[in-house]
């Protein structure tokens, strides 16, 4: 957005005019959403976010509101548009230390916007604590102060807003956790910057949704047969741990793979056979068994890891699948088998377009990418992108704010996943859905994005009492 603002100014757009529209949008939201406020308290910072606050205070004063205005900085130190906005504001400005929260206040937070990348100063943290102790409603300008706009991290301490007004586009801090939980309801206001400027300066980060993969999706054809829709092979664990692989297999079949086979150790065949109908079953114990299975090129996609157990065997099978040129979703034990060895996976899978999708939760991510996970300077999106580059494949960094990242720099954030997905077996279902999309022929990044979104939507349909078994039944074609 800093680049967007600069490009807008270079194109001849009046930057102060943009500030006027932004500040007046904030005032309008305050009047619309908090008509019973006894006092509108505007807290202004030292930059353009503070400038938006001065404009909002002016607009509220013109509307006949009781407005109190407090500044974190000496007004004599303000520059540019912020200084101009303060000079035009009829409301007297007091130091922020003078603010005493009172019942009936609406706090308009214009201290720091999305550009914050350092801890808040003590004075700002102090006023946030006083406001939170009084449980006063907060309307945030751009992003609640204390939230890092790039990572969603809390920088020392942060407001919890009831409503946030941002401009032109959402920022990562609005979507990533914990920032998302601090924003309340979110309003994106168009202040008049042409969309062509926003699109030109935007990066490759998107909200996950059908627009990410729709252009790559394969349409169903009348002449389709099961192999043209893709054959998904899911590798099972031992007889005491077969459920996870069956969940993946059943999810893959419902999600659209034309044929799904569960490859099972001999000792688990009877257990798996007792639970399967539409999913096929084959015996697979040794590297020789896998080699024979790979000789049929129609068997194009694999899921390995859920409940697999034997890490040495997982490692050997994974490398064989990679060297055979097949696509693979690597999850759970499959990820743990490559502790701190992402380079080995890149060597096996990274010789062409991405064919590997890994789906780590926080702990698995730390095992596979320990150096990246330990880097406290970067947030979840940048960690996922660094991991995808190191892997040469797609990283699905799971959580309530799952990030899907590709080695070419593309990334997407899934924002619709419900908390009820935090249940045993949910990740196994996700692996199977992604496997189905890979088997259908979607490129790896698009397949991962589609699978993550399908999984989230199934969770929403399943409701609060979902289990992994019931989740499978709520998968719908995308």
N, C-alpha and C positions, 0 to 999 in steps of 0.2 A: 504493500500500500504506500510505502514511502516512495517507491519508484512511480507508482500511479500518480501520486500527488505532484511529483516533480514533472512528469510527462504532461499532466494536465496544465501546469503553469507554463511549460514551454509551448504548448499549443495555443496559448492566448487566453485560457480560462482564468478568470479573476479568482485567486486563491481566497481572498477575503469573502467573496461571494459564496464560495463553498462553505466557509466557516459559518457564515450567517445562516445558510440553509441547515447545516448540521445542528447548530445551537438551537434554532427555532424548532427543529424536529424533536429535540429533547424536551423543550418546554411544552410542546403540544402533547407529547407522551405523558408528561407529568400531570398536565391538566386533565387529560382523558382518563388516565388510570388511577389517579389519586385525588379525586375532587374534594375529598373530605380533609385533606391536609390542612393543619392550622398554620404551619410555617414551612416554606420551601427553603431548605438550607442547601446552598451550593458551595461545594468544596472544590477549589480550583488549584491546579498544579502549575508548574513553571513553563509548560510548553503549549502546543496547539490544543491538546485536550483541555487544558485550562481555558484557552481562548473560547472553545465551544461552551464551557461553563459560563463565562462572562456574557456571551450572547444569550444563553438560556436565561440567566438572571435578568437581563434587560427585558426579554420578552415576557417573562413572568411578572415583572414589575409593571409593564405596560398593561397587563391583563388585570391589574388590581390586587395581585397576590401579596401576602406578607412574605418578603424575601430577605434572607440573611446570607451574607456572602463572606466566605473565609478563604484566605489564600495561604498556600504552603510556602510561597516565595515572596520576597519583596517585590511589589508591583513595579518599582523602578528598574528591576532587573529583567522585566519581560521584554521580548523582542518581536519584531515583525507583526504578523496578524494578531497574535495574542495580545501584544501591547495596544494595538489599535482597538481590539474588542474591549479591553479593560477601560481605555480612555473614554469609550462611548457609553459605558455602563453607568447608570444613575445611582446604583446601589453602593453604599459605602463598603469598603473592604477592610476586614479585620484579620489579624494573624490567626492561623488555624488553632493555636493553643487557646484562644479565647472562646472557642466553641464548646458550649455545655449542652449535650443532648437533652431534649425535653420531649415529653409525651406530645404527640400530634405533629412532630417533625417528619417531613419527607426529606431524606438526604439524597442530593444529586451529586454523584461521585464523578467529578471531572479532574481528579488528581493526576492519574497516569492512564494512558490508553494502551493499545495493543503493542506499542513499541517497547514496552518495559522488558528489560533483560538483566536486571540486577535487583537485589533486595531493596525493598522500600526503606526510605529514611525513617529513623525512630519516631519523628514527629507524626508521620503518616500512619505508622503502625499503631501509635498511641490513640489517634482519633478513631481508627477502625475498631480498636478494642472497646472504646467508650460507646461507640454506636452499637456494636454487637451486644454489649452488656445491657443496653436499654431496649434491645430487640426492635430497633426502628427500621422501617422499610427503606431500601436503598434502590435508587434508579441509577444504573451505571451508564456512563458515556463511553461508548466504543467497547470497553471490556472492564470488568471490575478491577479496581486498582489492587495491585499485588499479584495479579495473574500474568504470567509470561505469555505474550501473544503468540510466540513461536512454538512453545512446548506445552502450554497449559499448566505448568508447574506453579506452585505458590511461592512467591518471592518474599519470604519472611512472614508475612501475614496478609490476608486479603479480605476485601468485602465479600459478603454473600448478598448478591442483588436479588430483588424480586423481579426486576425487569432490566434488560440491557438494550440500548439503542446503538447499533453500529451502522456503518456507512458503506454502501456499494457491495460489499461481500463479507461473508463470514471469514474469520481468521482461524488458524489452527487451535488457538487457545479457547475458542468457543466450543470446540468439538472434542478435543482431547481431555482426558481426566488428569487432575481433578478440576481443571478450569470449567468444564461443562457444568459441573455441579454448583458453581458459584454464579452463574449467569442468570438464573431464573428464566423467564420467558424471553425470547430473543426476537428483536425487530431489526430488519435490515432496511435502511432508508436510502433511497437513491437521491443523492445530493446534486446530481447533474453532470457527473463525469461520463463521457461517452463510453459505452461498453467496449468499443474497439480498443480504447486505451487500457481498460482493465484487462481485457483478454491478452493484449500484447505483452503486458508486464507480468501476467500471472505465471506462476511456476507450474510444475507438473503434478501438484497435489490436488486431489478431488475428493468430494464426498462420494462414497461408494453407492452405486445404484445402477439400474439397467443401462443408463446412458454410457457407462464405461465399456460395456461388452456388446451392446445390441448390434453394432455394425459388424461384429465378427461372428455372431451366432449363426449356426447352421440351421436352415429351415428344414422342417420335416417334409419329406417327399413321398409321393404315393408309392414309388418303387423301393422305398427303404426296406432293408431286412435287418436282422439283429446285429450282424457284423458291421453294417454300414453305420450303425449308431454307436459302435464301439464295444470292445470286450474289456471289462474290468476284472482284474484278478486281485483278490484280497488275500494276504497271507495270514494264516491263523497261528495262534500260540498253542501251547500244550493243552492237554485235556482239562486241566484245572483253570484255564484262563482263555476260554474260547469266545466268551460273550462279546468282548470288544470288537473282534474281527467280524463277528456276525452282524453287529450293529452297523459297521462300515459297509458290509456287503449289501445288507438290506436297504440302507440309505442310498447306496449307489444305484441299485436297481430301480427304486422309486424315483430317484432324481433324473433318470433318463438313459442310463447305460443300456445298450441293447442286450447284453449278456453279461452276467456276473458269475464268476467262479470263486469259491472259497478253497484256497490251497491249504490243506490241512496235514499235520503230521499223522502218521499211521495211528498213534495212540489216541488221537482226538477224533478220528473219523466217525466213530459210532455216536459220540456226543454231538458233533456237528450235524450228522445226518438226521438225528432225531428232531432237530429244530429247523431244518431247511426244506423248502418246497421249490419255489421258483429259482432260488439261487442254486447254481450247480456246485458240485463237490468233486475235488480231486485230491489224491494223495501227493504230498510233497515233503520229503524229509531231507534230502541231500542236495548238494550243489549239482550233481548229475541230474536229479529230478527237475530242478529249475532250468538247467541247460536244455533239456529235452522240451520243456514247456515253452521256452523262449524261441525254439526253432520254428514255431508257428507265428508268422509275422502279424496275423490278425489279432493276436493277444497283445494289444498295443499299450495298455495302461495298467499300473499296479498301485496298490496301497500296502505299505509295510510299516509295522510298528505297533498298532493297537493290540495290547495283550501279548506281544510276540515273545517276550521273555529272554531268550538266548541272545545276548548282545553280540557275541562273536559271529554267530550265524546270521544275525541281522546285518552286520557289517558286510559279510561276504556276499549275501544275497543282494544287498543294495548295490554294491559295486558291479555285480554281474548284470543287473538290470540296466545300470547306466551304460556299461560298455556294450550292451546289446542294442543301444539306441532307443530304448523305450522310455515312456513317460512314467513318473513316479511321484506319489504323494508320500512323504516321509513324516511319520508322526511318532510320538510317544517313545517307545523303546528303540525305534529306528533312529531317532534323534540322539538319544542317550548313547547309542553305539558309536557315535562320532564325536565324542567329547573333545572340544578344542581342535577338531580336525575338519573344519569346513573346506580347507584347501583340497583335501582328498576327494570330497564330493564334487568340488569344482572340476577337478581333473577328470573324474568319471563322467560328468554330465555337461560340462561347460564348453564343449567343442562346437556347438551350433546354437540355434535359438533355445531359450530356456526350456528344459524338459522336466525339471525338478521343482517341486513345491514342498517346502518344509513348513510345518504348522506348530511352532513352539509356543507354549505358555511361558510365563516369566522365568520359571526355574529352568526349563529346557533351553530357552534362549541363552541364559547365562552359561549353561554347560557347553553349548555349541559355539557360542561367540563370546567367550569370557572377557576379552579385552574391550570389545564394543560395549558389552553390558556394564562394564566397570567405569565407563567414561561418563562422569557426572556433568560434563559441559554440554551435552546434547540431549535432546528429548526423544520421545518414542519414534517419531517419524524419521528423524535423522539416524537413529540407531537401526531401524528397519532397513533404511536405504543402504547404510554402510554394510549391514549383514548381507543384503542381496548382492552387493558388489563383490563381497568376499566369497560368496557362494557361487556366483554365476547363475543363480536361480531365483525363484520367487520365495519371499519370506512372508508368511502370514503370522504376524506377531499378535497373538491372541490376547483377549481381554474384553472388558466392556467397551473399549474404544479400539477394537482390532484394527491394525494397520497392515495393509497389503502393499508390498514394495517389490519393485523390479530392478534388475541391475542397470537398466537404461535411465533410471532416475524417476520413473513414474511411481506414484503412490496414491493410495486411496484409504479413507478412514470410514469404517462402518459405524453408523451412529444409531441404528435401530435395534440392536440386540438387547433383549430384556434381561434383567437380573436372574430370572428363573433358569437361564441357560447355564448358570454356574452349578452344574450337577454332574455326577459321575457318568461317563459315557457320552456326554454331549460332544466332546472333541472327536470321539470315534465316528459319530454321525457326520460331523463336518468333514472329516477326511474322506468318507465315502461319497459325499455330495461333490466335493472338489474332484475326486477321481472320476465320477460320472461325467462332469463337464469336460475334463481332459479327454476322456474316451470319446466324447461327442465330437472332438476336433477343435475345440476352442483353444487359442494360444494360452500359454500357461498363466500369464498375468490375468487375462480376462476370465479364464476358468476359475482361478482363485477368487477373484472379485465376485463372480457370479455365485460360486459356492458359499462364500461367506454371507452374502445377502440372502440367498435361499434359506440358509440355516437360521439367520436372524428372523426372517419372516415366519418360518415354521415355529420358532419359539414363541412369537407373538400369538400365533393361532392356537398353540397348545395350551397357553394360559399358565397361571401361577402354579398349578399342580403338576407340571410336566415332569416326566422322567425321560431318560434316553429312549426307552421303548416307545412311549407315547409320542415323543418328538418325531420319530421316523414316520409315523402315520400322518403327520401334518405337513410333510414335504409336498410342495406343489411344483409342477413345471414352471419355469420362469417365463 
